[in-house]
Structures are given as structure tokens and as C-alpha cells.
Amino acid sequence: MLDDYYARIGRYAKFEEIEIKDGDAVEVAEKLSRHIPDRSRVVALEVDGRVLGSHDLAKWLGRAENDSIQTVVFLIGGAYGLPQDVSRSADLRLSLSALTLPHRLARLVLAEQIYRGFSILRSEPYDH
């Protein structure tokens, strides 16, 4: 299912998933920073982040496109979450749910919402 959404997203934008191993906060922050290109928009997934509906997330993605942002990076923390410095420096701290989701489920929900956002922006029939 996850690969299906990744393929669907790939119709709209270059998509890449990078997974790094957990470690201490400094180590994780360093690893993450190596994978975040300059001038990217960064979204940190956090339980206490901002709650957006599908249409609001689509608008956020649309603004990134309109601003010619080349890369949008979504960060999902490990077992102990994201390092605080990484989370605080993100352009958007986003909550998918007040519930704590396992990583695979969080990835699936996020991928579906990114795909839904692109379909909303293009007025495609997926979003109903």
C-alpha cells in the first residue's frame, strides 16, 4: 500500500524516502542535516504539532510549489521522536493525529495525505 502511494506521488513530484538509524539527539540531527538540501521546506511530524485538514495541507504544498521550492522534506522521528533543535527549526510542525502512530502507519497516513494534497491542487477526483 505504501509503495502504491509513493508511485502516485511520483506522478506529481520527485519522491524519495530516506531512513536513518536512531541514535542520540546530536547524531540524529547531524544525519538528518546531511539529507536536507539548502532552501528546502521542512515539515517535522510531531504529536503536538499543528493540525491541518487535507485542504489546508494541500494549500501549504501549493504555496511551496508557487514559491518554487525544489524540495519539501517530511521528518518522522524515531522511537524517541525528533531532536528538539531539528523540530524547532522546521518550517512547519505538523500533527497527523493526537495518537502516537507506529512509523509504518505514520508513513502511510502521510503518503496518502501528500497524494490527496496533490490531487486537491489539481482538482482531480480522488478527493471526495
trRosetta pair geometry for C-beta under 8 A, 3 or more apart (Angstrom, degrees):
i j d omega theta_ij theta_ji phi_ij phi_ji
1 4 5.5 -51 -155 27 33 117
1 5 7.0 26 153 -12 65 101
1 108 6.2 28 110 -131 115 119
2 5 6.0 -57 -156 37 35 105
2 6 6.4 35 149 -19 67 107
2 104 7.3 -93 -59 -165 143 82
2 107 6.0 22 -130 119 128 113
2 108 5.4 -90 -87 -91 89 81
2 111 6.0 113 -147 26 70 162
3 6 5.4 -52 -145 37 36 116
3 7 6.3 39 154 -20 67 102
4 7 5.9 -55 -152 35 29 110
4 8 6.5 29 150 -19 63 106
5 8 5.4 -51 -146 36 37 114
5 9 6.3 40 155 -20 68 102
5 108 7.1 131 15 -146 149 58
5 111 3.8 105 116 141 138 116
5 112 5.5 -83 -114 -73 146 55
5 114 7.7 103 166 60 112 97
5 115 5.2 -118 -155 -27 89 141
6 9 5.8 -51 -148 35 31 111
6 10 6.5 40 149 -28 61 105
6 15 5.8 -176 -163 121 78 142
6 17 6.9 -60 -116 -26 134 121
6 111 6.2 -51 -60 -145 65 135
7 10 5.4 -51 -153 28 33 121
7 11 7.6 46 149 -29 59 89
8 11 6.1 -40 -170 10 40 112
8 115 4.7 36 107 -128 124 130
9 12 6.1 -71 -169 42 46 101
9 13 6.4 -43 164 52 83 90
9 15 4.7 85 108 -70 115 152
9 111 6.6 -102 -32 -159 134 82
9 114 5.6 19 -107 113 127 116
9 115 5.2 -98 -69 -80 80 83
9 118 6.8 143 -127 0 64 148
10 13 7.3 -95 -122 70 28 47
10 14 7.4 25 -133 -129 71 27
10 15 5.0 -100 -79 23 74 118
11 118 8.0 144 78 134 91 149
12 118 4.3 -95 -56 -155 175 147
12 122 7.7 -138 -108 -26 120 137
13 118 7.3 -140 -5 -96 105 138
17 107 7.8 45 -132 -148 136 126
18 35 5.2 -156 99 -155 160 149
20 28 7.0 140 109 -139 128 72
20 31 4.5 140 -165 142 154 136
20 32 6.8 -131 26 -69 154 65
20 35 7.3 -149 -46 -9 126 146
21 31 7.8 -130 50 -133 65 174
22 28 6.7 -15 -148 -85 46 121
22 78 3.8 147 -94 -179 105 163
22 79 5.9 0 -104 19 159 96
22 80 7.1 110 -154 20 124 96
23 27 3.7 -62 113 92 134 135
23 28 5.3 176 58 -51 84 81
23 31 7.5 108 31 -8 127 136
24 27 5.0 87 56 13 74 107
24 28 7.0 -150 91 -6 32 92
25 28 5.9 -58 -143 40 28 108
25 29 6.1 30 158 -21 65 109
25 83 4.0 120 -162 -115 89 104
25 84 7.2 -1 -154 13 139 77
25 85 7.7 108 164 18 113 100
26 29 5.8 -56 -147 36 27 112
26 30 6.4 28 155 -19 63 107
26 83 7.5 123 -61 -119 26 148
27 30 5.9 -56 -151 35 29 111
27 31 6.5 26 154 -17 64 107
28 31 5.7 -56 -148 38 32 110
28 32 6.2 31 155 -19 66 107
28 78 7.0 -120 -119 4 143 126
28 82 7.6 -161 132 -149 133 52
28 83 5.4 166 83 -34 111 113
28 86 7.6 -84 117 -17 97 150
29 32 5.8 -55 -146 38 28 111
29 33 6.2 30 157 -23 64 108
29 83 4.4 -58 -62 48 102 161
29 85 5.9 26 -120 69 144 115
29 86 5.2 -155 -116 -50 87 111
30 33 5.8 -55 -146 33 28 111
30 34 6.8 32 154 -23 61 103
31 34 6.0 -55 -159 27 32 113
31 35 7.1 11 153 -5 63 110
32 35 6.0 -75 -159 43 36 101
32 36 6.3 26 153 -21 74 113
32 75 6.6 34 -145 -122 132 130
32 82 8.0 54 -70 -147 164 98
32 83 7.7 -154 17 24 141 115
32 86 5.7 36 82 -124 156 143
33 36 5.8 -60 -139 34 35 108
33 86 7.9 -128 -57 -104 84 103
35 73 7.6 136 120 -134 89 137
36 40 5.4 -128 -176 44 83 148
36 42 6.2 7 -144 -89 135 121
36 71 7.9 165 -160 119 57 135
36 73 5.2 -66 -119 -22 91 173
37 40 5.0 114 67 -47 76 114
37 70 7.1 -59 98 89 144 114
37 71 4.9 93 47 29 121 157
37 73 7.9 165 27 -48 75 124
39 69 7.1 -160 148 -136 86 72
39 70 6.8 57 103 28 108 103
39 71 7.6 104 95 39 71 95
40 69 7.1 87 -147 -175 37 104
40 70 7.4 -75 -96 71 66 79
40 71 4.1 -46 -113 90 99 104
40 72 6.8 156 -172 -100 86 22
40 73 5.1 36 158 -8 139 110
41 64 5.1 -100 14 -116 155 121
41 69 5.0 7 -15 -168 110 156
41 71 7.4 -179 28 98 64 56
41 72 4.8 -18 67 -114 101 77
41 73 7.2 176 86 24 48 70
41 91 4.8 -62 -159 35 77 158
41 92 7.5 28 169 4 102 103
42 72 7.9 175 -82 -162 26 53
42 73 4.9 -17 -112 67 71 104
42 75 6.6 16 -173 -12 96 116
42 89 7.2 20 74 112 145 80
42 90 4.5 -116 111 -133 101 73
42 91 5.3 128 52 6 63 89
42 92 7.6 -177 97 34 50 68
43 72 6.8 25 -6 176 109 95
43 73 6.9 -178 27 90 69 52
43 74 4.8 -19 70 -109 109 67
43 75 6.8 179 88 19 53 74
43 90 6.1 87 -133 -176 15 124
43 91 6.8 -49 -71 63 56 88
43 92 4.7 -16 -114 72 80 102
43 93 7.8 159 -163 -96 58 20
43 94 5.2 5 -175 2 107 125
44 49 6.9 -175 94 -91 80 136
44 75 4.9 -22 -112 64 62 114
44 77 7.8 41 -168 -44 91 98
44 82 5.5 -107 -156 42 114 169
44 86 6.6 142 -101 128 131 83
44 87 4.4 159 161 -128 163 65
44 90 3.7 -140 -11 -37 105 162
44 92 7.4 -178 28 92 65 51
44 93 5.0 -22 70 -113 100 70
44 94 7.1 156 76 23 44 73
45 49 6.7 -112 -157 4 33 153
45 74 6.6 44 -35 -179 105 91
45 75 6.4 -157 12 87 79 56
45 76 5.0 -2 43 -100 134 66
45 77 7.1 -141 74 -1 87 80
45 82 7.8 132 59 -27 62 127
45 94 5.6 -40 -105 77 58 88
45 95 7.3 110 -163 -106 66 31
45 96 6.2 2 -151 -17 115 103
45 106 6.5 122 145 -178 158 126
45 110 6.9 -70 -83 -84 143 134
46 49 3.8 118 62 -41 91 102
46 77 7.8 58 -92 -10 67 125
46 81 7.4 54 -119 -154 80 114
46 82 7.0 -80 -80 27 94 119
46 87 5.9 81 -70 -148 133 126
46 93 4.8 -18 28 -175 129 101
46 94 7.1 120 30 61 72 36
46 95 6.1 -58 86 -78 59 76
47 95 5.9 55 -165 -126 22 107
47 97 7.7 -35 -130 88 73 57
47 98 6.6 72 -172 -149 89 39
47 99 7.9 -130 -131 82 105 19
47 100 6.2 -29 -90 -86 135 71
48 93 7.7 -8 93 144 67 128
48 95 6.6 -159 74 -76 3 127
49 92 7.6 72 -172 153 123 70
49 93 3.7 -145 -123 139 99 79
49 94 4.6 19 132 70 144 7
49 95 4.0 172 62 -40 83 75
50 92 6.6 -79 39 -169 127 87
50 93 6.0 111 0 81 85 70
50 94 5.9 -44 61 -106 81 49
50 95 6.5 -179 67 10 25 88
51 95 5.1 -40 -79 67 71 110
52 56 4.0 -135 -165 95 97 119
52 57 4.7 125 116 -57 130 80
52 60 6.8 -30 -149 -13 165 136
52 94 6.5 -45 12 -136 112 101
53 56 4.9 93 52 10 73 104
53 57 7.1 -138 95 -4 36 87
54 57 5.8 -56 -148 37 30 109
54 58 6.3 35 151 -22 64 105
54 113 6.2 -137 -115 -142 83 87
54 116 5.2 -56 -155 126 122 132
54 117 6.7 -149 -173 -74 73 70
54 120 6.6 154 142 -47 98 148
54 127 6.7 172 136 -133 140 120
55 58 5.4 -49 -148 34 35 117
55 59 6.6 39 151 -21 64 100
55 120 6.0 -164 -111 -166 63 154
56 59 5.5 -47 -149 32 35 113
56 60 6.5 39 150 -20 64 102
57 60 5.5 -50 -150 34 36 115
57 61 6.4 36 151 -16 66 103
57 94 7.7 70 -107 -138 107 138
57 113 5.8 2 101 165 164 111
57 114 7.9 -98 148 -89 126 46
57 116 7.9 58 80 86 123 100
57 117 5.0 -92 114 -89 95 126
58 61 5.7 -54 -149 39 32 110
58 62 6.1 37 150 -23 65 107
58 116 7.3 -93 -68 119 108 74
58 117 3.8 -174 -92 -146 68 74
58 118 7.5 -153 -127 -37 91 21
58 120 3.9 -54 -115 77 162 133
58 121 5.3 -167 -174 -49 103 83
59 62 5.3 -53 -146 37 32 117
59 63 6.5 36 153 -22 65 100
60 63 5.9 -49 -152 30 31 111
60 64 6.8 32 149 -18 61 102
60 92 6.7 46 -164 -78 144 163
60 117 7.9 -53 57 -147 83 140
61 64 5.6 -53 -155 33 36 113
61 65 6.6 36 148 -18 66 103
61 72 7.1 -48 -124 -50 77 173
61 114 7.3 132 -90 -142 147 70
61 117 4.6 96 14 150 148 135
61 118 6.9 -86 130 -68 152 64
61 121 6.6 -101 93 -48 110 139
62 65 5.5 -51 -150 36 35 112
62 66 6.2 32 153 -17 67 107
62 117 8.0 -141 -33 172 81 99
62 121 5.0 172 -82 -115 105 120
63 66 5.6 -54 -142 41 33 111
63 67 6.0 26 158 -14 66 110
64 67 5.9 -61 -143 43 27 106
64 69 4.2 -64 -171 43 82 135
64 72 5.4 32 175 -73 163 122
65 68 7.7 29 174 -75 34 29
65 69 7.2 -71 -67 41 23 86
65 121 7.5 91 18 -166 152 157
69 72 6.3 71 121 -61 127 83
74 110 6.0 149 159 -179 155 139
74 114 7.6 -102 -34 -69 151 132
75 82 5.8 71 133 -101 123 137
75 86 6.8 -127 152 150 168 121
75 87 7.9 -139 91 -90 134 65
75 90 7.0 -126 31 -96 125 131
76 103 6.2 123 137 -138 133 83
76 106 5.3 140 -138 118 137 133
76 107 6.6 -92 -9 -71 167 76
76 110 7.2 -125 -64 -19 123 157
77 80 7.0 -99 160 85 118 45
77 81 3.9 19 137 -164 163 34
77 82 3.8 -115 -83 -42 111 64
77 87 7.9 -14 -64 -71 124 113
78 81 7.2 -49 58 22 55 12
78 82 8.0 119 15 -76 66 45
78 103 7.9 -7 -128 -82 43 131
81 87 7.6 -8 157 -56 106 140
82 86 5.0 -113 167 84 109 118
82 87 4.6 130 93 -59 123 99
83 86 4.5 84 66 7 90 108
83 87 7.0 -169 87 -7 44 87
84 87 5.7 -59 -146 40 32 110
84 88 6.0 29 160 -18 69 109
85 88 5.9 -55 -141 39 28 109
85 89 6.2 17 162 -13 63 113
86 89 6.2 -66 -147 40 25 103
86 90 7.0 45 151 -46 60 95
87 90 5.9 -38 -161 -2 34 118
87 93 6.2 56 -178 -109 88 114
90 93 5.6 116 76 -69 127 69
95 98 6.9 34 169 -72 135 49
96 101 6.5 -37 83 3 128 146
96 106 6.1 156 36 -139 156 80
96 109 5.2 100 -173 115 140 135
96 110 6.4 -82 -86 -68 138 80
96 113 7.5 -154 -124 -8 100 153
97 101 6.1 92 47 -41 125 115
97 109 7.5 -40 -20 165 114 169
101 105 4.6 -126 -179 93 105 111
101 106 4.2 137 99 -64 123 87
101 109 6.8 -63 -160 12 168 139
102 105 4.8 80 61 15 82 107
102 106 6.9 -154 90 -9 36 90
103 106 5.6 -57 -143 37 30 111
103 107 6.3 31 158 -20 66 105
104 107 5.7 -51 -150 34 31 113
104 108 6.5 31 152 -19 63 106
105 108 5.6 -53 -148 36 34 113
105 109 6.3 32 155 -16 67 105
106 109 5.9 -54 -144 39 30 108
106 110 6.1 29 156 -17 64 111
107 110 5.8 -60 -145 41 27 110
107 111 6.0 27 158 -20 65 109
108 111 5.9 -54 -142 37 27 109
108 112 6.3 26 158 -18 62 107
109 112 5.9 -57 -149 37 28 110
109 113 6.3 23 155 -15 64 110
110 113 5.8 -61 -147 40 29 108
110 114 6.3 30 156 -20 67 104
111 114 5.8 -52 -146 34 31 110
111 115 6.4 30 155 -15 64 106
112 115 5.8 -57 -151 40 30 111
112 116 6.1 32 151 -21 66 108
113 116 5.3 -48 -139 38 34 115
113 117 6.2 43 155 -26 63 101
114 117 5.6 -50 -150 31 30 116
114 118 6.8 29 153 -15 62 101
115 118 5.9 -55 -153 36 33 108
115 119 6.4 28 152 -16 66 107
115 126 7.3 -84 139 141 96 162
116 119 5.7 -58 -148 40 32 110
116 120 6.3 37 152 -23 67 104
116 126 6.4 -141 -117 118 62 118
116 127 5.5 103 -163 -86 87 99
117 120 5.7 -52 -148 33 31 112
117 121 6.5 31 154 -19 64 105
118 121 5.6 -53 -148 34 33 113
118 122 6.4 10 160 0 66 111
119 122 6.1 -68 -145 50 30 97
119 124 4.1 -88 -157 62 83 114
119 125 7.7 -69 -180 56 118 29
119 126 3.9 -39 -177 46 165 123
119 127 5.3 162 105 -22 111 97
120 123 7.5 25 -175 -76 32 36
120 124 7.8 -72 -48 40 20 78
120 127 4.8 44 -77 -21 82 163
124 127 7.2 95 78 11 71 87
125 128 6.7 6 178 -48 69 114
